[in-house]
Amino acid sequence: MVGAGLPIIRSFQILEEQTKNTLLRKIAGQIKEDLEEGLALNEALARHPKAFSPMYVSMVRAGETGGSLDIVLQRLADTLERDREINSKIKSASVYPIMVLSIAILVVIFILMFVMPTFVESYSSAGTELPAFTQFFLNISYFLKDYFLLLLLGIIVLVFALKAWGRTPNGRLFFDNLYLKMPIVGKTVNRVAVSRFTRILGTLIRSGVPILQALEVMQGVVGNRVIGDAIGRARESIREGQSIAAPLAMTGVFEPMVPQMIAVGEETGALDDMLERMSVFYDNEVTFAVDAMLKSLEPVLVIFVAVIIGMIIIATYLPIFNLVGTMY
């Protein structure tokens, strides 16, 4: 609408009328009222931080200042759509491992609580002494039967407690650092963060946002606290007069290619173009990393489930083997 020449207030009036989401419709109406009172668009958007991120507000401010709001909004749309596409791909890839693990846990619990005791108790009633391996799993079975609800409640409380702690600065830093160091997942998390960093930073710079302000925005939107803190340290070094590439290389969270490509972009005066090229590369890397992670997790999960269920089956039938052995 802005590109077609509609006044901005009229555009938000149309958005308010056609938006189906109740909350977003209310926000559009409030923004329209703020614009009528004389606020700039970026100031009106900044009043709704849950709907519009600092990246969004910064880019709109740059678009208003440079007289290219329609172009900036189009870049924003492209960036947000690509971000959503990547997130969707990651969520879709994580569904299968989660389902397999959940079903495996339910099957193991069912066998331990209902199947194994029936077999093993028949052996013990015949006066056969149970092997220690079988007794171990039988003790787990009795524990689950006696304390299942309490254990379930404890797990739920623990999950909510970890989620609450994960929202705190220290908790977020701990989990983000843990994700980066995990054997299979860490590489994918790093690829996603670098892809988002190069794509959004390139979009911000191309839209006219100053580099220090762009890096400040990136701290909050890169998606990982460890990498965000590294960007913050690099930003302080740049403020003191260093180039962009050197402080980023010193953080240790970026692959050597990233600061080297940025250095070339600085030297040639085409930093935004270089960042865009890297974002395309790392977007593809995210796809490959997600596929590789899924292919790596599949055999690991299958082996894990097979080992656990195999151990339970062996523990269940071990008394039979012992009984047959005593007969001979």
C-alpha positions as CSV (number, residue, x, y, z in Angstrom):
1,M,0.0,0.0,0.0
2,V,2.8,2.4,0.8
3,G,4.5,1.5,-2.5
4,A,1.2,2.2,-4.3
5,G,1.2,5.7,-2.8
6,L,-1.5,5.3,-0.1
7,P,-1.1,7.6,2.9
8,I,0.3,5.8,5.9
9,I,-2.7,6.6,8.1
10,R,-5.1,5.3,5.4
11,S,-3.0,2.1,5.0
12,F,-3.3,1.4,8.8
13,Q,-7.0,2.0,8.6
14,I,-7.3,-0.6,5.9
15,L,-5.1,-3.0,7.9
16,E,-7.3,-2.5,10.9
17,E,-10.5,-3.3,8.9
18,Q,-9.1,-6.4,7.2
19,T,-6.9,-8.0,9.8
20,K,-8.5,-11.1,11.3
21,N,-6.3,-11.4,14.3
22,T,-8.0,-9.5,17.2
23,L,-4.8,-8.4,18.9
24,L,-3.1,-7.3,15.7
25,R,-6.3,-5.4,14.7
26,K,-6.2,-3.6,18.0
27,I,-2.5,-2.7,17.6
28,A,-3.2,-1.4,14.0
29,G,-5.9,0.8,15.4
30,Q,-3.6,2.2,18.1
31,I,-0.8,2.8,15.6
32,K,-3.3,4.7,13.4
33,E,-4.3,6.9,16.3
34,D,-0.7,7.6,17.2
35,L,0.1,8.6,13.6
36,E,-2.9,10.9,13.6
37,E,-1.5,12.5,16.8
38,G,1.8,13.2,14.9
39,L,4.1,10.4,16.0
40,A,6.5,8.9,13.4
41,L,5.8,5.4,12.3
42,N,8.8,3.9,14.0
43,E,7.8,5.6,17.3
44,A,4.3,4.2,17.0
45,L,5.6,0.7,16.3
46,A,8.1,1.0,19.2
47,R,5.1,1.2,21.6
48,H,4.3,-2.4,20.8
49,P,7.5,-4.3,21.5
50,K,5.7,-7.7,21.6
51,A,4.5,-7.3,18.0
52,F,7.5,-5.4,16.5
53,S,11.1,-6.3,17.3
54,P,13.9,-3.8,17.7
55,M,15.1,-4.9,14.2
56,Y,11.7,-4.0,12.8
57,V,11.6,-0.6,14.5
58,S,15.2,0.3,13.5
59,M,14.6,-0.6,9.8
60,V,11.4,1.4,9.7
61,R,13.2,4.4,11.3
62,A,16.0,4.1,8.6
63,G,13.3,3.8,5.9
64,E,11.5,6.9,7.1
65,T,14.8,8.9,7.4
66,G,16.0,7.8,3.9
67,G,12.6,8.2,2.2
68,S,12.5,4.5,1.2
69,L,9.9,3.1,3.5
70,D,8.3,0.9,0.9
71,I,11.6,-0.8,0.0
72,V,12.5,-1.3,3.6
73,L,9.1,-2.8,4.4
74,Q,9.6,-5.2,1.5
75,R,13.0,-6.2,2.8
76,L,11.5,-6.7,6.2
77,A,8.8,-9.0,4.8
78,D,11.4,-11.1,2.9
79,T,13.6,-11.3,6.0
80,L,10.7,-12.4,8.3
81,E,9.4,-14.9,5.8
82,R,12.8,-16.5,5.4
83,D,13.3,-16.6,9.2
84,R,9.9,-18.2,9.6
85,E,10.7,-20.7,6.8
86,I,13.9,-21.8,8.6
87,N,12.2,-22.1,12.0
88,S,9.4,-24.1,10.4
89,K,12.0,-26.5,8.8
90,I,13.7,-27.0,12.2
91,K,10.4,-27.6,14.0
92,S,9.4,-30.1,11.3
93,A,12.7,-31.9,11.5
94,S,12.4,-32.2,15.3
95,V,8.9,-33.8,15.3
96,Y,10.2,-37.2,14.2
97,P,12.9,-37.7,16.9
98,I,10.5,-36.3,19.6
99,M,7.7,-38.7,18.6
100,V,10.1,-41.7,18.4
101,L,11.6,-40.9,21.8
102,S,8.1,-40.3,23.4
103,I,6.7,-43.5,22.1
104,A,9.8,-45.5,23.2
105,I,9.5,-44.1,26.7
106,L,5.8,-45.0,26.9
107,V,6.5,-48.5,25.6
108,V,9.3,-49.0,28.2
109,I,7.1,-47.7,31.0
110,F,4.3,-50.0,29.9
111,I,6.6,-53.1,29.8
112,L,8.1,-52.3,33.1
113,M,4.8,-51.6,34.9
114,F,2.5,-54.3,33.4
115,V,4.4,-56.9,31.4
116,M,7.6,-57.6,33.3
117,P,6.1,-58.0,36.8
118,T,3.6,-60.7,35.5
119,F,6.4,-62.8,34.1
120,V,8.9,-62.3,36.9
121,E,6.4,-62.9,39.8
122,S,5.5,-66.3,38.3
123,Y,9.2,-67.2,38.5
124,S,9.6,-66.0,42.1
125,S,6.4,-67.8,43.2
126,A,8.0,-71.1,42.1
127,G,10.8,-70.4,44.6
128,T,13.4,-69.5,42.0
129,E,15.9,-66.8,43.1
130,L,15.9,-63.9,40.7
131,P,19.2,-62.8,39.1
132,A,20.5,-59.4,40.2
133,F,20.0,-58.0,36.6
134,T,16.3,-59.0,36.7
135,Q,15.9,-57.8,40.3
136,F,17.3,-54.4,39.3
137,F,14.6,-53.9,36.6
138,L,11.9,-55.3,38.9
139,N,12.8,-52.7,41.5
140,I,12.4,-50.0,38.9
141,S,9.1,-51.5,38.0
142,Y,7.8,-51.5,41.6
143,F,9.1,-47.9,42.0
144,L,7.2,-46.8,38.9
145,K,4.0,-48.5,40.1
146,D,4.2,-47.0,43.5
147,Y,5.4,-43.5,42.6
148,F,4.3,-43.0,39.0
149,L,2.0,-40.0,39.6
150,L,4.4,-38.4,42.0
151,L,7.2,-38.9,39.5
152,L,5.1,-37.5,36.7
153,L,4.3,-34.5,38.8
154,G,7.9,-34.0,39.7
155,I,8.9,-34.1,36.0
156,I,6.2,-31.5,35.1
157,V,7.4,-29.2,37.9
158,L,11.0,-29.6,36.8
159,V,10.2,-28.8,33.2
160,F,8.3,-25.6,34.2
161,A,11.1,-24.7,36.6
162,L,13.7,-25.1,33.9
163,K,11.6,-23.0,31.5
164,A,11.2,-20.3,34.1
165,W,15.0,-20.3,34.8
166,G,15.7,-20.3,31.0
167,R,13.9,-17.0,30.7
168,T,16.4,-15.4,33.2
169,P,19.7,-14.0,31.9
170,N,21.8,-16.6,33.6
171,G,19.5,-19.5,32.6
172,R,19.4,-18.3,29.0
173,L,23.2,-18.1,28.9
174,F,23.5,-21.6,30.3
175,F,21.1,-23.3,27.9
176,D,22.4,-21.4,24.8
177,N,26.0,-22.3,25.7
178,L,24.8,-25.9,26.2
179,Y,23.1,-26.0,22.8
180,L,26.2,-24.8,21.1
181,K,28.4,-27.5,22.8
182,M,26.0,-30.5,22.1
183,P,27.6,-33.0,19.8
184,I,24.9,-33.2,17.1
185,V,22.7,-30.2,17.7
186,G,25.4,-27.6,18.3
187,K,26.5,-27.3,14.7
188,T,22.9,-26.7,13.6
189,V,22.3,-24.1,16.3
190,N,25.5,-22.3,15.2
191,R,24.5,-22.4,11.5
192,V,21.0,-21.0,12.3
193,A,22.5,-18.1,14.4
194,V,25.1,-17.2,11.8
195,S,22.5,-17.4,9.0
196,R,20.2,-15.0,11.0
197,F,23.1,-12.7,11.8
198,T,24.4,-12.3,8.2
199,R,20.9,-12.0,6.8
200,I,19.5,-9.4,9.3
201,L,22.7,-7.4,9.6
202,G,22.9,-7.2,5.8
203,T,19.3,-6.1,5.6
204,L,19.8,-3.5,8.3
205,I,23.0,-2.0,6.7
206,R,21.4,-2.0,3.2
207,S,18.4,-0.2,4.7
208,G,20.6,2.6,6.0
209,V,20.9,1.6,9.7
210,P,24.3,2.7,11.2
211,I,26.6,-0.2,11.9
212,L,26.8,0.3,15.7
213,Q,23.0,0.6,15.9
214,A,22.6,-2.5,13.7
215,L,25.0,-4.5,15.9
216,E,23.0,-3.4,19.0
217,V,19.8,-4.7,17.3
218,M,21.6,-7.9,16.4
219,Q,22.4,-8.7,20.0
220,G,18.7,-9.2,20.7
221,V,17.6,-10.9,17.5
222,V,20.4,-13.4,16.7
223,G,18.6,-16.0,18.8
224,N,21.5,-17.2,21.0
225,R,22.7,-15.4,24.1
226,V,26.3,-16.6,23.8
227,I,26.6,-15.2,20.2
228,G,24.6,-12.1,21.2
229,D,27.1,-11.3,24.0
230,A,30.0,-11.9,21.5
231,I,28.4,-9.4,19.1
232,G,28.1,-7.0,22.0
233,R,31.8,-7.2,22.8
234,A,32.6,-6.8,19.1
235,R,30.4,-3.7,19.0
236,E,32.3,-2.1,21.9
237,S,35.6,-2.8,20.0
238,I,34.2,-1.2,16.9
239,R,33.1,1.8,18.9
240,E,36.7,2.3,19.9
241,G,37.8,2.5,16.3
242,Q,38.5,-1.1,15.2
243,S,37.2,-2.6,12.0
244,I,34.1,-4.9,12.0
245,A,35.9,-8.1,11.0
246,A,38.7,-8.2,13.6
247,P,36.5,-8.0,16.8
248,L,34.1,-10.6,15.3
249,A,37.0,-13.0,14.6
250,M,38.2,-12.6,18.2
251,T,34.8,-13.7,19.7
252,G,35.5,-17.3,18.6
253,V,31.9,-18.1,17.8
254,F,32.1,-17.4,14.1
255,E,33.8,-19.6,11.5
256,P,36.9,-18.0,9.9
257,M,35.0,-17.5,6.7
258,V,32.6,-15.0,8.3
259,P,35.0,-12.3,9.5
260,Q,37.2,-12.8,6.4
261,M,34.2,-12.2,4.1
262,I,33.2,-9.2,6.2
263,A,36.8,-7.8,5.9
264,V,36.6,-8.1,2.1
265,G,33.2,-6.4,2.2
266,E,34.6,-3.5,4.3
267,E,37.6,-3.1,2.0
268,T,35.4,-3.0,-1.2
269,G,32.7,-0.9,0.3
270,A,30.1,-3.6,-0.4
271,L,29.5,-5.0,3.1
272,D,25.7,-5.3,2.7
273,D,26.2,-7.3,-0.5
274,M,28.8,-9.6,1.1
275,L,26.5,-10.2,4.1
276,E,23.7,-11.1,1.7
277,R,25.8,-13.6,-0.1
278,M,26.9,-15.2,3.1
279,S,23.2,-15.3,4.3
280,V,22.3,-17.3,1.2
281,F,25.2,-19.6,1.8
282,Y,24.3,-20.2,5.4
283,D,20.6,-20.5,4.7
284,N,21.6,-23.5,2.5
285,E,24.0,-24.7,5.3
286,V,21.1,-24.7,7.7
287,T,19.1,-26.9,5.4
288,F,22.0,-29.3,5.1
289,A,22.7,-29.2,8.9
290,V,19.1,-29.9,9.8
291,D,19.0,-32.9,7.4
292,A,22.4,-34.2,8.7
293,M,21.2,-33.8,12.3
294,L,18.0,-35.8,11.6
295,K,20.0,-38.5,9.8
296,S,22.4,-38.7,12.7
297,L,19.6,-38.8,15.3
298,E,17.6,-41.5,13.7
299,P,20.1,-44.4,14.2
300,V,21.1,-43.1,17.6
301,L,17.5,-43.2,18.7
302,V,16.8,-46.6,17.2
303,I,19.9,-48.0,18.9
304,F,19.0,-46.4,22.2
305,V,15.5,-47.8,22.1
306,A,16.7,-51.2,21.0
307,V,19.3,-51.4,23.8
308,I,16.8,-50.4,26.5
309,I,14.0,-52.7,25.4
310,G,16.6,-55.5,24.7
311,M,17.9,-55.2,28.3
312,I,14.3,-55.4,29.7
313,I,13.6,-58.5,27.6
314,I,16.8,-60.2,28.7
315,A,16.0,-59.3,32.4
316,T,12.5,-60.8,31.9
317,Y,13.7,-64.1,30.4
318,L,16.9,-64.5,32.4
319,P,15.2,-66.4,35.2
320,I,14.0,-69.0,32.6
321,F,17.5,-69.6,31.4
322,N,18.7,-70.0,35.0
323,L,15.8,-72.4,35.8
324,V,16.6,-74.5,32.7
325,G,20.3,-74.5,33.7
326,T,19.5,-75.8,37.2
327,M,17.4,-78.6,35.7
328,Y,20.4,-79.9,33.8
